[in-house]
Amino acid sequence: MKNLFARFAQDTSGATAIEYGLIAAGIAAVVITAVYSLGSKVNDTFVKINGELK
């Protein structure tokens, strides 16, 4: 039983998975922010082009 707890304490695979998850969440937040900020600029450009074509 003592050996089982020692192996469990030294297992770091769960911590690595959590770290990768946090990195992925951070990258997703940056991408969402960039798309949101660029989306409004692109929309304004298309509205301007549409107005000039009329």
PDB file of N, CA, C and O in Angstrom:
ATOM      1  N   MET A   1       0.830  -1.189   0.000  1.00  0.00           N
ATOM      2  CA  MET A   1       0.000   0.000   0.000  1.00  0.00           C
ATOM      3  C   MET A   1       0.874   1.253   0.000  1.00  0.00           C
ATOM      4  O   MET A   1       0.557   2.245  -0.656  1.00  0.00           O
ATOM      5  N   LYS A   2       1.960   1.192   0.735  1.00  0.00           N
ATOM      6  CA  LYS A   2       2.871   2.335   0.798  1.00  0.00           C
ATOM      7  C   LYS A   2       3.482   2.606  -0.585  1.00  0.00           C
ATOM      8  O   LYS A   2       3.687   3.758  -0.968  1.00  0.00           O
ATOM      9  N   ASN A   3       3.763   1.541  -1.314  1.00  0.00           N
ATOM     10  CA  ASN A   3       4.324   1.675  -2.658  1.00  0.00           C
ATOM     11  C   ASN A   3       3.319   2.359  -3.592  1.00  0.00           C
ATOM     12  O   ASN A   3       3.711   3.154  -4.446  1.00  0.00           O
ATOM     13  N   LEU A   4       2.052   2.058  -3.436  1.00  0.00           N
ATOM     14  CA  LEU A   4       1.010   2.656  -4.264  1.00  0.00           C
ATOM     15  C   LEU A   4       0.943   4.167  -4.047  1.00  0.00           C
ATOM     16  O   LEU A   4       0.844   4.920  -5.016  1.00  0.00           O
ATOM     17  N   PHE A   5       0.995   4.620  -2.807  1.00  0.00           N
ATOM     18  CA  PHE A   5       0.960   6.050  -2.517  1.00  0.00           C
ATOM     19  C   PHE A   5       2.222   6.744  -3.013  1.00  0.00           C
ATOM     20  O   PHE A   5       2.153   7.888  -3.463  1.00  0.00           O
ATOM     21  N   ALA A   6       3.363   6.086  -2.942  1.00  0.00           N
ATOM     22  CA  ALA A   6       4.613   6.673  -3.432  1.00  0.00           C
ATOM     23  C   ALA A   6       4.559   6.884  -4.938  1.00  0.00           C
ATOM     24  O   ALA A   6       4.978   7.930  -5.433  1.00  0.00           O
ATOM     25  N   ARG A   7       4.044   5.897  -5.671  1.00  0.00           N
ATOM     26  CA  ARG A   7       3.909   6.051  -7.129  1.00  0.00           C
ATOM     27  C   ARG A   7       2.912   7.143  -7.477  1.00  0.00           C
ATOM     28  O   ARG A   7       3.130   7.908  -8.416  1.00  0.00           O
ATOM     29  N   PHE A   8       1.826   7.219  -6.731  1.00  0.00           N
ATOM     30  CA  PHE A   8       0.813   8.251  -6.984  1.00  0.00           C
ATOM     31  C   PHE A   8       1.391   9.644  -6.737  1.00  0.00           C
ATOM     32  O   PHE A   8       1.108  10.569  -7.499  1.00  0.00           O
ATOM     33  N   ALA A   9       2.181   9.805  -5.704  1.00  0.00           N
ATOM     34  CA  ALA A   9       2.768  11.108  -5.379  1.00  0.00           C
ATOM     35  C   ALA A   9       3.776  11.554  -6.434  1.00  0.00           C
ATOM     36  O   ALA A   9       3.951  12.753  -6.653  1.00  0.00           O
ATOM     37  N   GLN A  10       4.436  10.607  -7.087  1.00  0.00           N
ATOM     38  CA  GLN A  10       5.450  10.959  -8.079  1.00  0.00           C
ATOM     39  C   GLN A  10       4.888  11.079  -9.489  1.00  0.00           C
ATOM     40  O   GLN A  10       5.607  11.498 -10.396  1.00  0.00           O
ATOM     41  N   ASP A  11       3.641  10.728  -9.695  1.00  0.00           N
ATOM     42  CA  ASP A  11       3.031  10.800 -11.022  1.00  0.00           C
ATOM     43  C   ASP A  11       2.707  12.252 -11.353  1.00  0.00           C
ATOM     44  O   ASP A  11       1.940  12.893 -10.634  1.00  0.00           O
ATOM     45  N   THR A  12       3.285  12.778 -12.435  1.00  0.00           N
ATOM     46  CA  THR A  12       3.062  14.181 -12.823  1.00  0.00           C
ATOM     47  C   THR A  12       2.307  14.306 -14.133  1.00  0.00           C
ATOM     48  O   THR A  12       2.220  15.407 -14.677  1.00  0.00           O
ATOM     49  N   SER A  13       1.761  13.228 -14.658  1.00  0.00           N
ATOM     50  CA  SER A  13       1.081  13.310 -15.948  1.00  0.00           C
ATOM     51  C   SER A  13      -0.179  14.168 -15.878  1.00  0.00           C
ATOM     52  O   SER A  13      -0.509  14.849 -16.849  1.00  0.00           O
ATOM     53  N   GLY A  14      -0.878  14.150 -14.764  1.00  0.00           N
ATOM     54  CA  GLY A  14      -2.066  14.995 -14.618  1.00  0.00           C
ATOM     55  C   GLY A  14      -1.719  16.466 -14.598  1.00  0.00           C
ATOM     56  O   GLY A  14      -2.434  17.284 -15.177  1.00  0.00           O
ATOM     57  N   ALA A  15      -0.615  16.812 -13.928  1.00  0.00           N
ATOM     58  CA  ALA A  15      -0.175  18.210 -13.878  1.00  0.00           C
ATOM     59  C   ALA A  15       0.207  18.698 -15.266  1.00  0.00           C
ATOM     60  O   ALA A  15      -0.071  19.844 -15.619  1.00  0.00           O
ATOM     61  N   THR A  16       0.835  17.849 -16.047  1.00  0.00           N
ATOM     62  CA  THR A  16       1.214  18.228 -17.403  1.00  0.00           C
ATOM     63  C   THR A  16      -0.028  18.471 -18.254  1.00  0.00           C
ATOM     64  O   THR A  16      -0.058  19.420 -19.037  1.00  0.00           O
ATOM     65  N   ALA A  17      -1.030  17.649 -18.118  1.00  0.00           N
ATOM     66  CA  ALA A  17      -2.262  17.830 -18.887  1.00  0.00           C
ATOM     67  C   ALA A  17      -2.945  19.142 -18.502  1.00  0.00           C
ATOM     68  O   ALA A  17      -3.477  19.846 -19.361  1.00  0.00           O
ATOM     69  N   ILE A  18      -2.929  19.463 -17.223  1.00  0.00           N
ATOM     70  CA  ILE A  18      -3.531  20.724 -16.781  1.00  0.00           C
ATOM     71  C   ILE A  18      -2.755  21.907 -17.338  1.00  0.00           C
ATOM     72  O   ILE A  18      -3.357  22.899 -17.749  1.00  0.00           O
ATOM     73  N   GLU A  19      -1.434  21.821 -17.360  1.00  0.00           N
ATOM     74  CA  GLU A  19      -0.624  22.907 -17.916  1.00  0.00           C
ATOM     75  C   GLU A  19      -0.928  23.115 -19.385  1.00  0.00           C
ATOM     76  O   GLU A  19      -1.077  24.251 -19.836  1.00  0.00           O
ATOM     77  N   TYR A  20      -1.024  22.016 -20.145  1.00  0.00           N
ATOM     78  CA  TYR A  20      -1.367  22.148 -21.562  1.00  0.00           C
ATOM     79  C   TYR A  20      -2.758  22.742 -21.738  1.00  0.00           C
ATOM     80  O   TYR A  20      -2.984  23.526 -22.661  1.00  0.00           O
ATOM     81  N   GLY A  21      -3.675  22.386 -20.881  1.00  0.00           N
ATOM     82  CA  GLY A  21      -5.018  22.962 -20.943  1.00  0.00           C
ATOM     83  C   GLY A  21      -5.020  24.449 -20.682  1.00  0.00           C
ATOM     84  O   GLY A  21      -5.730  25.200 -21.350  1.00  0.00           O
ATOM     85  N   LEU A  22      -4.225  24.885 -19.709  1.00  0.00           N
ATOM     86  CA  LEU A  22      -4.133  26.315 -19.418  1.00  0.00           C
ATOM     87  C   LEU A  22      -3.488  27.080 -20.569  1.00  0.00           C
ATOM     88  O   LEU A  22      -3.910  28.191 -20.892  1.00  0.00           O
ATOM     89  N   ILE A  23      -2.473  26.495 -21.183  1.00  0.00           N
ATOM     90  CA  ILE A  23      -1.842  27.145 -22.339  1.00  0.00           C
ATOM     91  C   ILE A  23      -2.839  27.263 -23.483  1.00  0.00           C
ATOM     92  O   ILE A  23      -2.920  28.311 -24.124  1.00  0.00           O
ATOM     93  N   ALA A  24      -3.597  26.204 -23.750  1.00  0.00           N
ATOM     94  CA  ALA A  24      -4.596  26.237 -24.821  1.00  0.00           C
ATOM     95  C   ALA A  24      -5.675  27.272 -24.537  1.00  0.00           C
ATOM     96  O   ALA A  24      -6.128  27.958 -25.453  1.00  0.00           O
ATOM     97  N   ALA A  25      -6.091  27.392 -23.281  1.00  0.00           N
ATOM     98  CA  ALA A  25      -7.106  28.385 -22.915  1.00  0.00           C
ATOM     99  C   ALA A  25      -6.569  29.799 -23.109  1.00  0.00           C
ATOM    100  O   ALA A  25      -7.294  30.684 -23.564  1.00  0.00           O
ATOM    101  N   GLY A  26      -5.317  30.010 -22.770  1.00  0.00           N
ATOM    102  CA  GLY A  26      -4.705  31.331 -22.969  1.00  0.00           C
ATOM    103  C   GLY A  26      -4.615  31.702 -24.433  1.00  0.00           C
ATOM    104  O   GLY A  26      -4.912  32.835 -24.812  1.00  0.00           O
ATOM    105  N   ILE A  27      -4.205  30.746 -25.261  1.00  0.00           N
ATOM    106  CA  ILE A  27      -4.119  31.004 -26.702  1.00  0.00           C
ATOM    107  C   ILE A  27      -5.507  31.269 -27.273  1.00  0.00           C
ATOM    108  O   ILE A  27      -5.671  32.151 -28.116  1.00  0.00           O
ATOM    109  N   ALA A  28      -6.501  30.517 -26.824  1.00  0.00           N
ATOM    110  CA  ALA A  28      -7.873  30.729 -27.308  1.00  0.00           C
ATOM    111  C   ALA A  28      -8.377  32.116 -26.934  1.00  0.00           C
ATOM    112  O   ALA A  28      -9.064  32.761 -27.726  1.00  0.00           O
ATOM    113  N   ALA A  29      -8.042  32.576 -25.734  1.00  0.00           N
ATOM    114  CA  ALA A  29      -8.478  33.907 -25.307  1.00  0.00           C
ATOM    115  C   ALA A  29      -7.848  34.991 -26.181  1.00  0.00           C
ATOM    116  O   ALA A  29      -8.511  35.966 -26.538  1.00  0.00           O
ATOM    117  N   VAL A  30      -6.580  34.824 -26.523  1.00  0.00           N
ATOM    118  CA  VAL A  30      -5.904  35.801 -27.387  1.00  0.00           C
ATOM    119  C   VAL A  30      -6.522  35.799 -28.781  1.00  0.00           C
ATOM    120  O   VAL A  30      -6.745  36.860 -29.363  1.00  0.00           O
ATOM    121  N   VAL A  31      -6.799  34.620 -29.314  1.00  0.00           N
ATOM    122  CA  VAL A  31      -7.396  34.527 -30.656  1.00  0.00           C
ATOM    123  C   VAL A  31      -8.787  35.135 -30.664  1.00  0.00           C
ATOM    124  O   VAL A  31      -9.130  35.864 -31.594  1.00  0.00           O
ATOM    125  N   ILE A  32      -9.588  34.856 -29.661  1.00  0.00           N
ATOM    126  CA  ILE A  32     -10.943  35.413 -29.599  1.00  0.00           C
ATOM    127  C   ILE A  32     -10.893  36.934 -29.512  1.00  0.00           C
ATOM    128  O   ILE A  32     -11.673  37.621 -30.173  1.00  0.00           O
ATOM    129  N   THR A  33      -9.984  37.460 -28.703  1.00  0.00           N
ATOM    130  CA  THR A  33      -9.850  38.913 -28.578  1.00  0.00           C
ATOM    131  C   THR A  33      -9.428  39.532 -29.900  1.00  0.00           C
ATOM    132  O   THR A  33      -9.967  40.566 -30.296  1.00  0.00           O
ATOM    133  N   ALA A  34      -8.477  38.918 -30.588  1.00  0.00           N
ATOM    134  CA  ALA A  34      -8.009  39.452 -31.870  1.00  0.00           C
ATOM    135  C   ALA A  34      -9.118  39.420 -32.915  1.00  0.00           C
ATOM    136  O   ALA A  34      -9.310  40.393 -33.644  1.00  0.00           O
ATOM    137  N   VAL A  35      -9.842  38.322 -32.992  1.00  0.00           N
ATOM    138  CA  VAL A  35     -10.924  38.206 -33.975  1.00  0.00           C
ATOM    139  C   VAL A  35     -12.032  39.205 -33.668  1.00  0.00           C
ATOM    140  O   VAL A  35     -12.599  39.803 -34.583  1.00  0.00           O
ATOM    141  N   TYR A  36     -12.343  39.388 -32.400  1.00  0.00           N
ATOM    142  CA  TYR A  36     -13.397  40.331 -32.031  1.00  0.00           C
ATOM    143  C   TYR A  36     -12.988  41.756 -32.395  1.00  0.00           C
ATOM    144  O   TYR A  36     -13.796  42.522 -32.922  1.00  0.00           O
ATOM    145  N   SER A  37     -11.744  42.109 -32.117  1.00  0.00           N
ATOM    146  CA  SER A  37     -11.313  43.478 -32.397  1.00  0.00           C
ATOM    147  C   SER A  37     -11.168  43.712 -33.893  1.00  0.00           C
ATOM    148  O   SER A  37     -11.514  44.788 -34.380  1.00  0.00           O
ATOM    149  N   LEU A  38     -10.664  42.729 -34.632  1.00  0.00           N
ATOM    150  CA  LEU A  38     -10.538  42.895 -36.081  1.00  0.00           C
ATOM    151  C   LEU A  38     -11.881  42.767 -36.779  1.00  0.00           C
ATOM    152  O   LEU A  38     -12.082  43.356 -37.841  1.00  0.00           O
ATOM    153  N   GLY A  39     -12.794  42.017 -36.208  1.00  0.00           N
ATOM    154  CA  GLY A  39     -14.104  41.826 -36.831  1.00  0.00           C
ATOM    155  C   GLY A  39     -14.861  43.129 -36.993  1.00  0.00           C
ATOM    156  O   GLY A  39     -15.485  43.361 -38.029  1.00  0.00           O
ATOM    157  N   SER A  40     -14.814  43.974 -35.988  1.00  0.00           N
ATOM    158  CA  SER A  40     -15.529  45.251 -36.087  1.00  0.00           C
ATOM    159  C   SER A  40     -14.877  46.164 -37.119  1.00  0.00           C
ATOM    160  O   SER A  40     -15.574  46.913 -37.804  1.00  0.00           O
ATOM    161  N   LYS A  41     -13.554  46.113 -37.242  1.00  0.00           N
ATOM    162  CA  LYS A  41     -12.859  46.937 -38.241  1.00  0.00           C
ATOM    163  C   LYS A  41     -13.178  46.470 -39.656  1.00  0.00           C
ATOM    164  O   LYS A  41     -13.385  47.284 -40.557  1.00  0.00           O
ATOM    165  N   VAL A  42     -13.217  45.158 -39.843  1.00  0.00           N
ATOM    166  CA  VAL A  42     -13.551  44.603 -41.158  1.00  0.00           C
ATOM    167  C   VAL A  42     -14.993  44.939 -41.516  1.00  0.00           C
ATOM    168  O   VAL A  42     -15.283  45.276 -42.664  1.00  0.00           O
ATOM    169  N   ASN A  43     -15.885  44.852 -40.561  1.00  0.00           N
ATOM    170  CA  ASN A  43     -17.291  45.190 -40.799  1.00  0.00           C
ATOM    171  C   ASN A  43     -17.419  46.654 -41.194  1.00  0.00           C
ATOM    172  O   ASN A  43     -18.158  46.979 -42.124  1.00  0.00           O
ATOM    173  N   ASP A  44     -16.714  47.540 -40.504  1.00  0.00           N
ATOM    174  CA  ASP A  44     -16.763  48.966 -40.853  1.00  0.00           C
ATOM    175  C   ASP A  44     -16.251  49.210 -42.267  1.00  0.00           C
ATOM    176  O   ASP A  44     -16.795  50.044 -42.991  1.00  0.00           O
ATOM    177  N   THR A  45     -15.214  48.488 -42.659  1.00  0.00           N
ATOM    178  CA  THR A  45     -14.669  48.638 -44.011  1.00  0.00           C
ATOM    179  C   THR A  45     -15.686  48.203 -45.055  1.00  0.00           C
ATOM    180  O   THR A  45     -15.862  48.885 -46.065  1.00  0.00           O
ATOM    181  N   PHE A  46     -16.358  47.080 -44.828  1.00  0.00           N
ATOM    182  CA  PHE A  46     -17.369  46.622 -45.787  1.00  0.00           C
ATOM    183  C   PHE A  46     -18.563  47.566 -45.842  1.00  0.00           C
ATOM    184  O   PHE A  46     -19.129  47.782 -46.913  1.00  0.00           O
ATOM    185  N   VAL A  47     -18.945  48.119 -44.724  1.00  0.00           N
ATOM    186  CA  VAL A  47     -20.054  49.090 -44.725  1.00  0.00           C
ATOM    187  C   VAL A  47     -19.665  50.321 -45.527  1.00  0.00           C
ATOM    188  O   VAL A  47     -20.474  50.860 -46.282  1.00  0.00           O
ATOM    189  N   LYS A  48     -18.415  50.767 -45.360  1.00  0.00           N
ATOM    190  CA  LYS A  48     -17.939  51.936 -46.118  1.00  0.00           C
ATOM    191  C   LYS A  48     -17.913  51.638 -47.612  1.00  0.00           C
ATOM    192  O   LYS A  48     -18.334  52.469 -48.416  1.00  0.00           O
ATOM    193  N   ILE A  49     -17.425  50.465 -47.989  1.00  0.00           N
ATOM    194  CA  ILE A  49     -17.377  50.087 -49.410  1.00  0.00           C
ATOM    195  C   ILE A  49     -18.792  49.985 -49.963  1.00  0.00           C
ATOM    196  O   ILE A  49     -19.051  50.437 -51.078  1.00  0.00           O
ATOM    197  N   ASN A  50     -19.705  49.400 -49.205  1.00  0.00           N
ATOM    198  CA  ASN A  50     -21.091  49.272 -49.636  1.00  0.00           C
ATOM    199  C   ASN A  50     -21.720  50.646 -49.841  1.00  0.00           C
ATOM    200  O   ASN A  50     -22.480  50.844 -50.789  1.00  0.00           O
ATOM    201  N   GLY A  51     -21.415  51.580 -48.974  1.00  0.00           N
ATOM    202  CA  GLY A  51     -21.962  52.926 -49.105  1.00  0.00           C
ATOM    203  C   GLY A  51     -21.421  53.636 -50.340  1.00  0.00           C
ATOM    204  O   GLY A  51     -22.145  54.387 -50.994  1.00  0.00           O
ATOM    205  N   GLU A  52     -20.155  53.402 -50.660  1.00  0.00           N
ATOM    206  CA  GLU A  52     -19.573  54.050 -51.837  1.00  0.00           C
ATOM    207  C   GLU A  52     -20.064  53.428 -53.144  1.00  0.00           C
ATOM    208  O   GLU A  52     -20.099  54.095 -54.178  1.00  0.00           O
ATOM    209  N   LEU A  53     -20.446  52.143 -53.095  1.00  0.00           N
ATOM    210  CA  LEU A  53     -20.933  51.497 -54.299  1.00  0.00           C
ATOM    211  C   LEU A  53     -22.368  51.921 -54.641  1.00  0.00           C
ATOM    212  O   LEU A  53     -22.787  51.805 -55.793  1.00  0.00           O
ATOM    213  N   LYS A  54     -23.108  52.403 -53.665  1.00  0.00           N
ATOM    214  CA  LYS A  54     -24.509  52.764 -53.930  1.00  0.00           C
ATOM    215  C   LYS A  54     -24.616  54.067 -54.630  1.00  0.00           C
ATOM    216  O   LYS A  54     -25.722  54.518 -54.927  1.00  0.00           O
TER     217      LYS A  54
END
